[in-house]
Amino acid sequence: TAGGFDPAEIATLVRADRVHRRVFTEPAVFHQEMAQIFGRAWVYVGHEGELPEPGDYKRARIGLEPVIMIRGRDGRIRIFFNSCRHRAASLCQEERGNLQHLLCPYHGWVYDTAGALVSVPFQEQQSSDFERGDYPLLQPPRVASRAGFWFACMDDAVEPLDDYLGAAGKYLDYFVELSPSGRIRLDTGVHKYAYPGNWKAQVENSMDGYHPALVHSSFFREVLGERLGVDATGMVDGTSPVQARAFPNGHALNDYRMVDRGAILGAKSGGLPDAQQAHRQAVIERLGETRGAEVLRANGADGYNLLVFPNLVLIGVQVRVIQPISPELTEVYAAPALLENVPEELNVARLRAHEDFYGPASFGAPDDVEMFVRQWQGLQATRNEWLLYERGMETEQSDAEGIYNQCATETSLRGIWRRYRELMLAGVAA
């Protein structure tokens, strides 16, 4: 029990069709999340496309624990805690960069890119039994990757990554296999924003098919309606064929593969149809007709929105990372992914599409951030205790992959909360 909160209370605070406001607002709940969710689940750290060269690194966090993801001089990717073995000072201060060694600025201990301690100033003053080999940089207990996406877990007993991903794993594959080389680039920079609100607001929003036609009405009206002649009312009234899916382990999907979002999310420019045809042919040549058609139908994440619980989202061309800082502060990092070995105009169109909806002056992301701020404000109304998630409960269906429903229901959100409840109660005495 901490701060008047008993972890076993989650059993009553997270219900099948509603969640209590305390789950968003209480610091003790947040700290329990860092231990039970970010301390037990596979947490996304970064993609190998961010580190193309030996010595490239990026900073990240597993919950609140600082880590460095680095491509060693031997070409291997490793994840280390950003903490010197001497007095725990952080080694890397910049968000990303390239280095020959990792130097602690406090007392000058030096590590190589494989994590070995290679130099200690005035080592002769250390005790007689001091050995540099006893103090390499520490690593998370479990590290694994899928399709170049690297994850770490603080729990030694966690299930293998592919088992954890389950049905969600193939959508990571689709995202990178859209590139004719099977590799993506994430070297164009990152859109970063922070908002005064809980991290779960962005997790929910990424999979919420109920809000877009309402919150992003200007986009639906001016871009879809007036420019493209697309009627999007089905997104709200329940007639759209788009599906919301709840996979096991809290992963979720909004499946758009039955509609063509290419004209909506892809900028049009001279020569683009020819570039698209060349790209399609290159994918089919590499993967074959059947697999190539499957990957092209998914079209990266133009064909779906994917949540890998708890912190990774793929939307459009974007790799989105959700980083909790405190109950009332969240950071989000959105990196547009480019394809290798395609005509340049294709990647330009991907960037313009990302900027149109997710940039700082775009049709989408600023609207969502405003809703997060307003939700946090509204959560301060203590008499309004329960947030509702019952939309579509009576129309859910299931198949081999999980539970599914129409996109404007809250089926995927209920799947997220089921996993949240399970992890928060794991090992907690009733």
N, C-alpha and C positions, 0 to 999 in steps of 0.2 A: 504494500500500500504506500502511495506517495501522493502528497498534496491532497489528501482526502479522497483519492481515487483508488478503488480496488480493481485490479486488472480483470477479475472475474465479472465485473459489471458489464463488460462488453457483450456478454450473453444477452443482457436485457436492453442494451443501448443500440445494438445493431440487430434489427428484426427483418423478416422476409420482405416487408413492404415499406419500411421506414427506418430512419436513422436519427438518433438524438443529436441535437445541436452540440452537446458536450464533446462528441467525437471530433468535431472540428475545432473547438475553441480551447479545450483544457490542455495546459502544458504537460500535465502528467500523462495524458493520452498520447501526446506527440512523442514523448520520450519512450513510452511503451512501443510505439510504432517503430522507432529507430532500432529497438532491440528485437522485436518480434517479427517485423516485416523486413526491414532493411538488414537485419541481422540474421535472417533465416532463409530468405528467398535469393535466387540469382538476381543480381542487380547489374544493369547495363552500365559499362564504363566508357566504351568508345569503339570506333570502327578502325580497322587497319588502314582504310583509305585516308584517314587523317594523318598517318605517319608513313609517308611514302619512302623516306630516306633513313638510313642508319643514323641514330642519334636524335631523330625527331621524338618529341614527347608532348604530352598534354596533361594538365592537371584535371582531376575529377574527384568525386566523393562517393563513398558507399554509405549512404545515409549521411551522417555528419563526419565520417572518418576520411581524412584526406589521403588521396592516392595519386601516384604518377603512373601513367601508361606510357611505355617507351619502347621504341624499336632499337634493340641493341646493335652494336657494331657487327655482330654476327648475323644480323637480319631478323632475329627472333623478337617477338613482342612479349613483354613482361609487364606485370603490374606490381608496384611496390607501394608501401605506405610512405607518404611524403613526410618522413620523420627520421632524423639522424639517430643512430644507435647510441650516441654519446649523451646528449642532453635534450633530445627530441625536437630540436629546432627544425623547421620545414626547410627542405632543400631547394625546391623550385618555387619561385615567386610568380613568374610570368605564367599566363594561362597555357601557352604553348611555345615551342621553340625547338632549337637543335643544339646539342651539346656533346662534348667529348667525354666529360666526366660530370658527376654530380658532386658539387662542392658545398659543404655545410658552411654558411657564412659566420657561424658563431665561433667555432674553434678549429676550423680548417680541415676536418676529416673529409677524405675524398673517396668516392665510390666509382667504380666503372659502370658502364651501361648494362652489365649483367648483374649489378647489385653487390659485387664484391668490394669490401673495404680494402683499398690499395695504398692508402697513405694516411699516416697520423703524425702531425707535426710534433717534433721532439719526442718520438716514441720511446726513447731511452728513459724517459721519466715515468713511463707507465710501470705498473707492478711487474715482477719477474715472470708471472704466469700469463701475462697478457698476450693474446694471439689475435692478429687481425682477422684470421679466418673464422673466429668465433662471433664476429659481428657484421655479417652481411645485412643488407637492407631486408626488412621483413616483408613477406608477401601474404595476401589473403589466403586462408586455408584452401580454397578451391578457385580455380581459374579455368575457363573454357571458352570456346568460340564456336559460332555457327555463321557461315556465309560472311566471314570477316567481322561480325559483330562480337565483341569481347565482353564477357560477363565475369563477375566475381561473386563469391559467396563467403560469408563469415562462418558458416556452419559446415563443419567437416562431414557431417552425416547427410548432407543434402543429396537428393537424387541427381543422377547425371543430367547435364544441361538439355540434351535432346529429349529426355523423358519429361523434364519440366516444361519445355516448350510445347510438346505434343503437336496438336494441329496447327498451332501458331508458327511452328518452325518453317513450314513450306513457304510462308509469306515473306520471311526473311530471305529465303532463296530467290523467290520471284523478284524481289527488289534489286538484287545485284545481277541476276541473270539477264535482266533487260539490257545490260551492257554486252556488246559483242565479245568482249574479252572475259566476261564473268567477274569484272572488278569495277568498282565505282571510285570516283574521286570526291573527296570532301575537303578541298583546299581553297574554296572561294571565300571563306569567312563564315561567320556565324551571326545570326540575329539573336540578340540577347535581350531579355526583359525580366523585370521583377515586378511583383504585385503584392499589395498588402492583403493577403488572404492565404487560405490553407492549400497545401499541395494537392489534396484530393479534388479540389475544384477543377484544376487543369486536367487531372486524370479523367474525371467524369466528362468534362466538356469535349475532350478529344474523341469520345465515343458516343456522344449525345446527338442523335438524329432528330430530336424534337425541336431544338432551338434554331438551326441555321436559317430557315425561311423567315423567322421572326427577328432574331438579333441582327442578322445580316440582310435585312430587307432591301437596303439600297443596292446591294450586289445582285440579289435576286430580281429586283425590279429593273435596274438600269443595264446591267451586263447581260443577265440571262434573258430577260423579257424584251427590252427594247433593242439591244444589239444582236442577240442571237435567236430571238423568237422562241425561247424555251419556257414552257409553263412548269413551274416547280411547286405548285400547290400540293401535289401529291406527297411531297416530303412531310407535310403536316397533317393532311386529312386522312392519311392511312392508305392511300391508293398507290403509292410508289412501289415498284417491285424491289427496291433496295432493301436488303436484309440487315438486321442487327444480330450478331452472334455472340454467345457467351461460351467460351472454351473453358475447359478445366484450368485450375490454378490461377484464375482471375484474368486470363488473357481475353481479349475481346476484339471483334471485327465488325466494321460496317462494310458490307460487301456491295460494291458498285459495278461488278463485272457484267451485270445484265443491262447496263446503260452505257452510253458513250460519253465520258466526261472530257474527251480530248478537246472538243471545241470550247468547252467551258474553261478548262484550266491551262490549255496550251496557247501561247501567243501565236498569232498568224503573221508570217513574214514571207517575203519573196523567196522562192526556192524551197520552202519547207516541205511541201509534198514530196518532192524528189528526194530530199534528205531522209524523210520518214520511210520511203520505199527502200532506199539503200540500207537503212538501219534494219528494217524488217527482214530483208534478205540475209543480212549478216547474222542475225540471231538464229534464223532457221538453218543456215549453213552450219552453225556451231552446234545447235541442240537437236536438229532434226525436225521434221514437219510437226509431229505430235507435241513434243515438249516445247518446241519453239512457239507454236500456236497458243499453248497454255500460258506461257510466259508473256507473250504479246497481249493476250486478252487481259491479263492482270495489269499490264502497262506500268510496271513499277508499283507505286502506291497511288497512281491515278485510279486504279480499279478497286481500291479498298483503303480504309483507315484501320490500322492495326495498333493495338495496345499489347505490349509485352509487360505484364505486371511485375514490378510496380512503377517503372520510371521511363520506359522507352515507348515512343510512338512513331509510326511511319504514316505520313499523310502526304499525298502528292509526290513531290520530289524531296520531301523533307525528312530528316532524321531529327526528331525532337526528344530532348532529354529534360525530365522534370526533376528539379532538385529542391527538396525541402530544406529550409533554413531554420524555421521556427514555426509554431502554430499559425502565426499571422504573417509570415513572409516566405515567399517562394520565388525561386529563380527558374527560368526556362531558357534553354539553348536550342535554337532551330537552325540546322545546317542544311543548305540545299546540296543534294548529291548530283554530280555530273557523271556522264557515261564515258567510258574509254572507247576510243576507236570509232567515233561517230562524227559526222559532219558538224562543224562548229556551230552552224545555225540551229541545230537541235539542242545543244546545250544552252545557247543563248535563249531559246524559247523556254527551256526549263527554268532558267533563272528569272526571266520576266514573269512567268506564271507564279513562281514562289513569291516574288516581290508584290505582285498584284493582290494577293490574298493574305500573305503572312508578314509582309514588311511593316516597318514602323508607321507608314502612311498609307496602309492598304485597306482593302474592303473587309478583311476578316479579323486578324489578330487584335487590333485595337478595340473592336467591339467586344470580343471575348474578355479582354482584360478589364474593361469597364464593368462587365457582369460579375467578374470575380470580386472587384472592389465593392460593388453593391451587395453581393451576397455576404461578404464579410461584415459590412455595415449592418445588414439585416440580422445576422447571427447574434448581434449584441442585444436583440430583443428577447429577453429570457423567457417571456411567456409563450413565445412561439417555439415550442420545444422540439417538434418533429419535422424532419424533411421527408417528403413522400417520394416513393419509388414504385408505385403500384400500376403505372400505366402499362397496359398490355399483359398483365399477369394471367388473364383468363384465355389468352389466345396463343400462348407459347407452344412450340412444337420442338421435337428433338430428332437428331439423327446420329450417325456414328461420330461426328465431330463435336457435338454439344447441343446446346439449346439455341433456337433461332426464332425470329419474329420479324415483323415489319419494322423499317428503320426508325420510325418516329415513336416507337415504344421505348420502355426502359429496361428491356430484357438484358442487354449487355451490362448495364449499370448494376443490376441485381447480381449478375455473375461476379462482378468486381467485389461487391460487398460480401458475398458469400465467402470468397477467398480471404478477404480482409478479416472477417470474423474468425475464420478457421485459424489463420496465423496468429492473431492476437490472443487467442485462447490456448494455443499450443503450449502444453506444459504448465498451464496455469491451474492451480487447485480451484475446484468449484467452491 
